[in-house]
């Protein structure tokens, strides 16, 4: 499965949150856009900045795990 497909199947909330909390101003804004995006635009964001989104996706998984642990 490609990175884009894996991100599309994951929870975008955590990727967007990681962007908003840990990203530059650009990626903070992109995180807000990702949070508000419909599925087509979500894919467009992931396809346009795959490597960067993948990094934030992985950071989001860490945030989700930390929150689940309490």
BABAZA-851827 format. One record per atom (N, C-alpha, C, O): residue in three letters; atom name; x, z, y; residue number from 1. Coordinates in pm, whole numbers, plus 50000, padded with zeros to 5 digits. Last residue first. Layout:
N
site r = Ala a = CA c1 = X c3 = Z c2 = Y k = NUM
...
//
This chain:
70
site r = Unk a = N c1 = 49740 c3 = 52814 c2 = 50795 k = 70
site r = Unk a = CA c1 = 49695 c3 = 52925 c2 = 50880 k = 70
site r = Unk a = C c1 = 49788 c3 = 52947 c2 = 50989 k = 70
site r = Unk a = O c1 = 49767 c3 = 53036 c2 = 51072 k = 70
site r = Unk a = N c1 = 49767 c3 = 52598 c2 = 50640 k = 69
site r = Unk a = CA c1 = 49834 c3 = 52720 c2 = 50594 k = 69
site r = Unk a = C c1 = 49799 c3 = 52840 c2 = 50681 k = 69
site r = Unk a = O c1 = 49826 c3 = 52954 c2 = 50643 k = 69
site r = Unk a = N c1 = 49644 c3 = 52407 c2 = 50793 k = 68
site r = Unk a = CA c1 = 49579 c3 = 52447 c2 = 50668 k = 68
site r = Unk a = C c1 = 49638 c3 = 52577 c2 = 50613 k = 68
site r = Unk a = O c1 = 49569 c3 = 52656 c2 = 50549 k = 68
site r = Unk a = N c1 = 49832 c3 = 52373 c2 = 50993 k = 67
site r = Unk a = CA c1 = 49701 c3 = 52431 c2 = 51027 k = 67
site r = Unk a = C c1 = 49629 c3 = 52479 c2 = 50902 k = 67
site r = Unk a = O c1 = 49560 c3 = 52581 c2 = 50905 k = 67
site r = Unk a = N c1 = 50038 c3 = 52253 c2 = 50847 k = 66
site r = Unk a = CA c1 = 50061 c3 = 52380 c2 = 50915 k = 66
site r = Unk a = C c1 = 49930 c3 = 52449 c2 = 50950 k = 66
site r = Unk a = O c1 = 49919 c3 = 52571 c2 = 50937 k = 66
site r = Unk a = N c1 = 49913 c3 = 52016 c2 = 50767 k = 65
site r = Unk a = CA c1 = 49957 c3 = 52112 c2 = 50666 k = 65
site r = Unk a = C c1 = 49979 c3 = 52250 c2 = 50728 k = 65
site r = Unk a = O c1 = 49944 c3 = 52352 c2 = 50668 k = 65
site r = Unk a = N c1 = 49875 c3 = 51893 c2 = 51018 k = 64
site r = Unk a = CA c1 = 49759 c3 = 51925 c2 = 50933 k = 64
site r = Unk a = C c1 = 49796 c3 = 52030 c2 = 50828 k = 64
site r = Unk a = O c1 = 49719 c3 = 52122 c2 = 50804 k = 64
site r = Unk a = N c1 = 50142 c3 = 51859 c2 = 51101 k = 63
site r = Unk a = CA c1 = 50050 c3 = 51943 c2 = 51178 k = 63
site r = Unk a = C c1 = 49930 c3 = 51987 c2 = 51094 k = 63
site r = Unk a = O c1 = 49890 c3 = 52103 c2 = 51098 k = 63
site r = Unk a = N c1 = 50228 c3 = 51682 c2 = 50900 k = 62
site r = Unk a = CA c1 = 50292 c3 = 51813 c2 = 50914 k = 62
site r = Unk a = C c1 = 50202 c3 = 51909 c2 = 50992 k = 62
site r = Unk a = O c1 = 50187 c3 = 52025 c2 = 50954 k = 62
site r = Unk a = N c1 = 50068 c3 = 51464 c2 = 50958 k = 61
site r = Unk a = CA c1 = 50056 c3 = 51527 c2 = 50827 k = 61
site r = Unk a = C c1 = 50116 c3 = 51667 c2 = 50829 k = 61
site r = Unk a = O c1 = 50063 c3 = 51760 c2 = 50768 k = 61
site r = Unk a = N c1 = 50172 c3 = 51403 c2 = 51212 k = 60
site r = Unk a = CA c1 = 50035 c3 = 51450 c2 = 51199 k = 60
site r = Unk a = C c1 = 50010 c3 = 51518 c2 = 51064 k = 60
site r = Unk a = O c1 = 49938 c3 = 51618 c2 = 51057 k = 60
site r = Unk a = N c1 = 50419 c3 = 51300 c2 = 51142 k = 59
site r = Unk a = CA c1 = 50414 c3 = 51425 c2 = 51219 k = 59
site r = Unk a = C c1 = 50275 c3 = 51487 c2 = 51209 k = 59
site r = Unk a = O c1 = 50261 c3 = 51609 c2 = 51200 k = 59
site r = Unk a = N c1 = 50325 c3 = 51068 c2 = 51017 k = 58
site r = Unk a = CA c1 = 50397 c3 = 51168 c2 = 50938 k = 58
site r = Unk a = C c1 = 50400 c3 = 51303 c2 = 51011 k = 58
site r = Unk a = O c1 = 50385 c3 = 51408 c2 = 50948 k = 58
site r = Unk a = N c1 = 50216 c3 = 50944 c2 = 51243 k = 57
site r = Unk a = CA c1 = 50132 c3 = 50971 c2 = 51127 k = 57
site r = Unk a = C c1 = 50195 c3 = 51080 c2 = 51041 k = 57
site r = Unk a = O c1 = 50128 c3 = 51174 c2 = 50997 k = 57
site r = Unk a = N c1 = 50441 c3 = 50907 c2 = 51401 k = 56
site r = Unk a = CA c1 = 50340 c3 = 51004 c2 = 51444 k = 56
site r = Unk a = C c1 = 50243 c3 = 51038 c2 = 51331 k = 56
site r = Unk a = O c1 = 50193 c3 = 51150 c2 = 51326 k = 56
site r = Unk a = N c1 = 50566 c3 = 50711 c2 = 51238 k = 55
site r = Unk a = CA c1 = 50636 c3 = 50835 c2 = 51272 k = 55
site r = Unk a = C c1 = 50535 c3 = 50943 c2 = 51313 k = 55
site r = Unk a = O c1 = 50542 c3 = 51056 c2 = 51265 k = 55
site r = Unk a = N c1 = 50371 c3 = 50511 c2 = 51247 k = 54
site r = Unk a = CA c1 = 50405 c3 = 50573 c2 = 51119 k = 54
site r = Unk a = C c1 = 50477 c3 = 50706 c2 = 51141 k = 54
site r = Unk a = O c1 = 50451 c3 = 50803 c2 = 51070 k = 54
site r = Unk a = N c1 = 50380 c3 = 50439 c2 = 51514 k = 53
site r = Unk a = CA c1 = 50259 c3 = 50505 c2 = 51463 k = 53
site r = Unk a = C c1 = 50287 c3 = 50574 c2 = 51330 k = 53
site r = Unk a = O c1 = 50235 c3 = 50682 c2 = 51303 k = 53
site r = Unk a = N c1 = 50632 c3 = 50316 c2 = 51513 k = 52
site r = Unk a = CA c1 = 50607 c3 = 50433 c2 = 51597 k = 52
site r = Unk a = C c1 = 50485 c3 = 50510 c2 = 51547 k = 52
site r = Unk a = O c1 = 50488 c3 = 50633 c2 = 51540 k = 52
site r = Unk a = N c1 = 50591 c3 = 50104 c2 = 51333 k = 51
site r = Unk a = CA c1 = 50697 c3 = 50203 c2 = 51310 k = 51
site r = Unk a = C c1 = 50672 c3 = 50331 c2 = 51389 k = 51
site r = Unk a = O c1 = 50689 c3 = 50441 c2 = 51337 k = 51
site r = Unk a = N c1 = 50362 c3 = 49966 c2 = 51453 k = 50
site r = Unk a = CA c1 = 50362 c3 = 50021 c2 = 51317 k = 50
site r = Unk a = C c1 = 50467 c3 = 50130 c2 = 51298 k = 50
site r = Unk a = O c1 = 50434 c3 = 50239 c2 = 51251 k = 50
site r = Unk a = N c1 = 50220 c3 = 49874 c2 = 51685 k = 49
site r = Unk a = CA c1 = 50330 c3 = 49973 c2 = 51694 k = 49
site r = Unk a = C c1 = 50344 c3 = 50043 c2 = 51560 k = 49
site r = Unk a = O c1 = 50340 c3 = 50166 c2 = 51553 k = 49
site r = Unk a = N c1 = 50027 c3 = 49689 c2 = 51604 k = 48
site r = Unk a = CA c1 = 50112 c3 = 49659 c2 = 51719 k = 48
site r = Unk a = C c1 = 50234 c3 = 49750 c2 = 51726 k = 48
site r = Unk a = O c1 = 50341 c3 = 49707 c2 = 51769 k = 48
site r = Unk a = N c1 = 49891 c3 = 49805 c2 = 51393 k = 47
site r = Unk a = CA c1 = 49966 c3 = 49682 c2 = 51368 k = 47
site r = Unk a = C c1 = 50062 c3 = 49651 c2 = 51482 k = 47
site r = Unk a = O c1 = 50168 c3 = 49592 c2 = 51460 k = 47
site r = Unk a = N c1 = 49772 c3 = 50028 c2 = 51517 k = 46
site r = Unk a = CA c1 = 49867 c3 = 50047 c2 = 51407 k = 46
site r = Unk a = C c1 = 49952 c3 = 49922 c2 = 51383 k = 46
site r = Unk a = O c1 = 50072 c3 = 49933 c2 = 51355 k = 46
site r = Unk a = N c1 = 49605 c3 = 49891 c2 = 51701 k = 45
site r = Unk a = CA c1 = 49708 c3 = 49985 c2 = 51748 k = 45
site r = Unk a = C c1 = 49815 c3 = 50002 c2 = 51640 k = 45
site r = Unk a = O c1 = 49934 c3 = 49992 c2 = 51669 k = 45
site r = Unk a = N c1 = 49440 c3 = 49749 c2 = 51523 k = 44
site r = Unk a = CA c1 = 49520 c3 = 49677 c2 = 51621 k = 44
site r = Unk a = C c1 = 49634 c3 = 49765 c2 = 51675 k = 44
site r = Unk a = O c1 = 49746 c3 = 49718 c2 = 51691 k = 44
site r = Unk a = N c1 = 49309 c3 = 49959 c2 = 51389 k = 43
site r = Unk a = CA c1 = 49401 c3 = 49871 c2 = 51316 k = 43
site r = Unk a = C c1 = 49494 c3 = 49797 c2 = 51412 k = 43
site r = Unk a = O c1 = 49613 c3 = 49784 c2 = 51385 k = 43
site r = Unk a = N c1 = 49160 c3 = 50052 c2 = 51609 k = 42
site r = Unk a = CA c1 = 49253 c3 = 50142 c2 = 51540 k = 42
site r = Unk a = C c1 = 49356 c3 = 50058 c2 = 51464 k = 42
site r = Unk a = O c1 = 49476 c3 = 50083 c2 = 51473 k = 42
site r = Unk a = N c1 = 49003 c3 = 49832 c2 = 51660 k = 41
site r = Unk a = CA c1 = 49107 c3 = 49866 c2 = 51755 k = 41
site r = Unk a = C c1 = 49206 c3 = 49966 c2 = 51699 k = 41
site r = Unk a = O c1 = 49324 c3 = 49966 c2 = 51737 k = 41
site r = Unk a = N c1 = 48839 c3 = 49841 c2 = 51430 k = 40
site r = Unk a = CA c1 = 48916 c3 = 49720 c2 = 51461 k = 40
site r = Unk a = C c1 = 49030 c3 = 49751 c2 = 51557 k = 40
site r = Unk a = O c1 = 49141 c3 = 49703 c2 = 51538 k = 40
site r = Unk a = N c1 = 48718 c3 = 50098 c2 = 51446 k = 39
site r = Unk a = CA c1 = 48809 c3 = 50064 c2 = 51335 k = 39
site r = Unk a = C c1 = 48895 c3 = 49941 c2 = 51366 k = 39
site r = Unk a = O c1 = 49013 c3 = 49939 c2 = 51330 k = 39
site r = Unk a = N c1 = 48745 c3 = 50213 c2 = 51789 k = 38
site r = Unk a = CA c1 = 48667 c3 = 50177 c2 = 51672 k = 38
site r = Unk a = C c1 = 48767 c3 = 50130 c2 = 51564 k = 38
site r = Unk a = O c1 = 48887 c3 = 50124 c2 = 51590 k = 38
site r = Unk a = N c1 = 48918 c3 = 50483 c2 = 51958 k = 37
site r = Unk a = CA c1 = 48908 c3 = 50346 c2 = 51907 k = 37
site r = Unk a = C c1 = 48807 c3 = 50332 c2 = 51794 k = 37
site r = Unk a = O c1 = 48785 c3 = 50423 c2 = 51714 k = 37
site r = Unk a = N c1 = 48974 c3 = 50735 c2 = 52049 k = 36
site r = Unk a = CA c1 = 48849 c3 = 50673 c2 = 52094 k = 36
site r = Unk a = C c1 = 48821 c3 = 50537 c2 = 52029 k = 36
site r = Unk a = O c1 = 48712 c3 = 50483 c2 = 52045 k = 36
site r = Unk a = N c1 = 49224 c3 = 50788 c2 = 51940 k = 35
site r = Unk a = CA c1 = 49114 c3 = 50880 c2 = 51913 k = 35
site r = Unk a = C c1 = 48978 c3 = 50817 c2 = 51945 k = 35
site r = Unk a = O c1 = 48879 c3 = 50843 c2 = 51877 k = 35
site r = Unk a = N c1 = 49373 c3 = 50584 c2 = 52057 k = 34
site r = Unk a = CA c1 = 49352 c3 = 50585 c2 = 51913 k = 34
site r = Unk a = C c1 = 49233 c3 = 50674 c2 = 51876 k = 34
site r = Unk a = O c1 = 49152 c3 = 50638 c2 = 51791 k = 34
site r = Unk a = N c1 = 49375 c3 = 50671 c2 = 52323 k = 33
site r = Unk a = CA c1 = 49312 c3 = 50543 c2 = 52289 k = 33
site r = Unk a = C c1 = 49281 c3 = 50538 c2 = 52139 k = 33
site r = Unk a = O c1 = 49175 c3 = 50491 c2 = 52099 k = 33
site r = Unk a = N c1 = 49521 c3 = 50906 c2 = 52294 k = 32
site r = Unk a = CA c1 = 49383 c3 = 50914 c2 = 52343 k = 32
site r = Unk a = C c1 = 49308 c3 = 50785 c2 = 52309 k = 32
site r = Unk a = O c1 = 49191 c3 = 50789 c2 = 52270 k = 32
site r = Unk a = N c1 = 49761 c3 = 50790 c2 = 52206 k = 31
site r = Unk a = CA c1 = 49691 c3 = 50885 c2 = 52121 k = 31
site r = Unk a = C c1 = 49546 c3 = 50902 c2 = 52163 k = 31
site r = Unk a = O c1 = 49457 c3 = 50910 c2 = 52078 k = 31
site r = Unk a = N c1 = 49832 c3 = 50649 c2 = 52432 k = 30
site r = Unk a = CA c1 = 49796 c3 = 50574 c2 = 52311 k = 30
site r = Unk a = C c1 = 49724 c3 = 50664 c2 = 52212 k = 30
site r = Unk a = O c1 = 49634 c3 = 50618 c2 = 52140 k = 30
site r = Unk a = N c1 = 49897 c3 = 50864 c2 = 52597 k = 29
site r = Unk a = CA c1 = 49784 c3 = 50777 c2 = 52632 k = 29
site r = Unk a = C c1 = 49738 c3 = 50696 c2 = 52511 k = 29
site r = Unk a = O c1 = 49618 c3 = 50678 c2 = 52490 k = 29
site r = Unk a = N c1 = 50119 c3 = 50954 c2 = 52454 k = 28
site r = Unk a = CA c1 = 50007 c3 = 51045 c2 = 52479 k = 28
site r = Unk a = C c1 = 49881 c3 = 50963 c2 = 52510 k = 28
site r = Unk a = O c1 = 49774 c3 = 50991 c2 = 52457 k = 28
site r = Unk a = N c1 = 50281 c3 = 50732 c2 = 52472 k = 27
site r = Unk a = CA c1 = 50222 c3 = 50764 c2 = 52341 k = 27
site r = Unk a = C c1 = 50114 c3 = 50870 c2 = 52352 k = 27
site r = Unk a = O c1 = 50025 c3 = 50875 c2 = 52267 k = 27
site r = Unk a = N c1 = 50342 c3 = 50744 c2 = 52750 k = 26
site r = Unk a = CA c1 = 50283 c3 = 50625 c2 = 52690 k = 26
site r = Unk a = C c1 = 50213 c3 = 50660 c2 = 52560 k = 26
site r = Unk a = O c1 = 50098 c3 = 50621 c2 = 52539 k = 26
site r = Unk a = N c1 = 50464 c3 = 50995 c2 = 52775 k = 25
site r = Unk a = CA c1 = 50337 c3 = 50968 c2 = 52844 k = 25
site r = Unk a = C c1 = 50266 c3 = 50847 c2 = 52785 k = 25
site r = Unk a = O c1 = 50143 c3 = 50847 c2 = 52772 k = 25
site r = Unk a = N c1 = 50576 c3 = 51067 c2 = 52438 k = 24
site r = Unk a = CA c1 = 50599 c3 = 51037 c2 = 52580 k = 24
site r = Unk a = C c1 = 50464 c3 = 51012 c2 = 52645 k = 24
site r = Unk a = O c1 = 50362 c3 = 51007 c2 = 52577 k = 24
site r = Unk a = N c1 = 50434 c3 = 51311 c2 = 52206 k = 23
site r = Unk a = CA c1 = 50480 c3 = 51180 c2 = 52252 k = 23
site r = Unk a = C c1 = 50513 c3 = 51176 c2 = 52400 k = 23
site r = Unk a = O c1 = 50484 c3 = 51268 c2 = 52476 k = 23
site r = Unk a = N c1 = 50321 c3 = 51545 c2 = 52119 k = 22
site r = Unk a = CA c1 = 50464 c3 = 51528 c2 = 52104 k = 22
site r = Unk a = C c1 = 50520 c3 = 51400 c2 = 52162 k = 22
site r = Unk a = O c1 = 50642 c3 = 51382 c2 = 52167 k = 22
site r = Unk a = N c1 = 50043 c3 = 51551 c2 = 52165 k = 21
site r = Unk a = CA c1 = 50121 c3 = 51673 c2 = 52181 k = 21
site r = Unk a = C c1 = 50271 c3 = 51648 c2 = 52188 k = 21
site r = Unk a = O c1 = 50343 c3 = 51721 c2 = 52257 k = 21
site r = Unk a = N c1 = 49951 c3 = 51290 c2 = 52120 k = 20
site r = Unk a = CA c1 = 49915 c3 = 51358 c2 = 52243 k = 20
site r = Unk a = C c1 = 50003 c3 = 51480 c2 = 52269 k = 20
site r = Unk a = O c1 = 50034 c3 = 51510 c2 = 52385 k = 20
site r = Unk a = N c1 = 50054 c3 = 51235 c2 = 51864 k = 19
site r = Unk a = CA c1 = 50091 c3 = 51151 c2 = 51978 k = 19
site r = Unk a = C c1 = 50067 c3 = 51226 c2 = 52109 k = 19
site r = Unk a = O c1 = 50153 c3 = 51226 c2 = 52198 k = 19
site r = Unk a = N c1 = 49921 c3 = 51432 c2 = 51716 k = 18
site r = Unk a = CA c1 = 50067 c3 = 51433 c2 = 51723 k = 18
site r = Unk a = C c1 = 50116 c3 = 51350 c2 = 51842 k = 18
site r = Unk a = O c1 = 50209 c3 = 51390 c2 = 51912 k = 18
site r = Unk a = N c1 = 49656 c3 = 51341 c2 = 51753 k = 17
site r = Unk a = CA c1 = 49697 c3 = 51472 c2 = 51804 k = 17
site r = Unk a = C c1 = 49848 c3 = 51482 c2 = 51817 k = 17
site r = Unk a = O c1 = 49899 c3 = 51534 c2 = 51916 k = 17
site r = Unk a = N c1 = 49664 c3 = 51096 c2 = 51619 k = 16
site r = Unk a = CA c1 = 49635 c3 = 51100 c2 = 51763 k = 16
site r = Unk a = C c1 = 49680 c3 = 51232 c2 = 51823 k = 16
site r = Unk a = O c1 = 49737 c3 = 51234 c2 = 51933 k = 16
site r = Unk a = N c1 = 49711 c3 = 51193 c2 = 51360 k = 15
site r = Unk a = CA c1 = 49806 c3 = 51100 c2 = 51423 k = 15
site r = Unk a = C c1 = 49788 c3 = 51104 c2 = 51573 k = 15
site r = Unk a = O c1 = 49885 c3 = 51113 c2 = 51647 k = 15
site r = Unk a = N c1 = 49483 c3 = 51348 c2 = 51322 k = 14
site r = Unk a = CA c1 = 49614 c3 = 51412 c2 = 51320 k = 14
site r = Unk a = C c1 = 49721 c3 = 51323 c2 = 51381 k = 14
site r = Unk a = O c1 = 49812 c3 = 51373 c2 = 51447 k = 14
site r = Unk a = N c1 = 49273 c3 = 51158 c2 = 51340 k = 13
site r = Unk a = CA c1 = 49276 c3 = 51275 c2 = 51428 k = 13
site r = Unk a = C c1 = 49417 c3 = 51332 c2 = 51437 k = 13
site r = Unk a = O c1 = 49466 c3 = 51361 c2 = 51546 k = 13
site r = Unk a = N c1 = 49281 c3 = 50976 c2 = 51136 k = 12
site r = Unk a = CA c1 = 49348 c3 = 50939 c2 = 51260 k = 12
site r = Unk a = C c1 = 49359 c3 = 51057 c2 = 51356 k = 12
site r = Unk a = O c1 = 49444 c3 = 51057 c2 = 51445 k = 12
site r = Unk a = N c1 = 49343 c3 = 51036 c2 = 50811 k = 11
site r = Unk a = CA c1 = 49267 c3 = 51089 c2 = 50923 k = 11
site r = Unk a = C c1 = 49341 c3 = 51058 c2 = 51053 k = 11
site r = Unk a = O c1 = 49450 c3 = 51108 c2 = 51076 k = 11
site r = Unk a = N c1 = 49400 c3 = 50728 c2 = 50623 k = 10
site r = Unk a = CA c1 = 49421 c3 = 50868 c2 = 50660 k = 10
site r = Unk a = C c1 = 49329 c3 = 50910 c2 = 50774 k = 10
site r = Unk a = O c1 = 49250 c3 = 50831 c2 = 50827 k = 10
site r = Unk a = N c1 = 49358 c3 = 50461 c2 = 50603 k = 9
site r = Unk a = CA c1 = 49287 c3 = 50546 c2 = 50507 k = 9
site r = Unk a = C c1 = 49300 c3 = 50695 c2 = 50541 k = 9
site r = Unk a = O c1 = 49222 c3 = 50777 c2 = 50494 k = 9
site r = Unk a = N c1 = 49528 c3 = 50364 c2 = 50798 k = 8
site r = Unk a = CA c1 = 49385 c3 = 50337 c2 = 50811 k = 8
site r = Unk a = C c1 = 49303 c3 = 50426 c2 = 50717 k = 8
site r = Unk a = O c1 = 49189 c3 = 50461 c2 = 50749 k = 8
site r = Unk a = N c1 = 49774 c3 = 50439 c2 = 50692 k = 7
site r = Unk a = CA c1 = 49726 c3 = 50504 c2 = 50814 k = 7
site r = Unk a = C c1 = 49576 c3 = 50484 c2 = 50832 k = 7
site r = Unk a = O c1 = 49505 c3 = 50575 c2 = 50875 k = 7
site r = Unk a = N c1 = 49781 c3 = 50262 c2 = 50474 k = 6
site r = Unk a = CA c1 = 49784 c3 = 50405 c2 = 50450 k = 6
site r = Unk a = C c1 = 49734 c3 = 50482 c2 = 50573 k = 6
site r = Unk a = O c1 = 49659 c3 = 50579 c2 = 50559 k = 6
site r = Unk a = N c1 = 49783 c3 = 50016 c2 = 50608 k = 5
site r = Unk a = CA c1 = 49671 c3 = 50051 c2 = 50520 k = 5
site r = Unk a = C c1 = 49666 c3 = 50201 c2 = 50493 k = 5
site r = Unk a = O c1 = 49558 c3 = 50260 c2 = 50490 k = 5
site r = Unk a = N c1 = 50031 c3 = 50039 c2 = 50739 k = 4
site r = Unk a = CA c1 = 49907 c3 = 50022 c2 = 50816 k = 4
site r = Unk a = C c1 = 49787 c3 = 50063 c2 = 50732 k = 4
site r = Unk a = O c1 = 49700 c3 = 50136 c2 = 50779 k = 4
site r = Unk a = N c1 = 50206 c3 = 50053 c2 = 50522 k = 3
site r = Unk a = CA c1 = 50195 c3 = 50166 c2 = 50614 k = 3
site r = Unk a = C c1 = 50066 c3 = 50158 c2 = 50693 k = 3
site r = Unk a = O c1 = 49998 c3 = 50259 c2 = 50713 k = 3
site r = Unk a = N c1 = 50056 c3 = 49918 c2 = 50220 k = 2
site r = Unk a = CA c1 = 50135 c3 = 49909 c2 = 50343 k = 2
site r = Unk a = C c1 = 50116 c3 = 50034 c2 = 50428 k = 2
site r = Unk a = O c1 = 50022 c3 = 50111 c2 = 50408 k = 2
site r = Unk a = N c1 = 50085 c3 = 50000 c2 = 49883 k = 1
site r = Unk a = CA c1 = 50000 c3 = 50000 c2 = 50000 k = 1
site r = Unk a = C c1 = 50090 c3 = 50000 c2 = 50124 k = 1
site r = Unk a = O c1 = 50189 c3 = 50074 c2 = 50131 k = 1
//
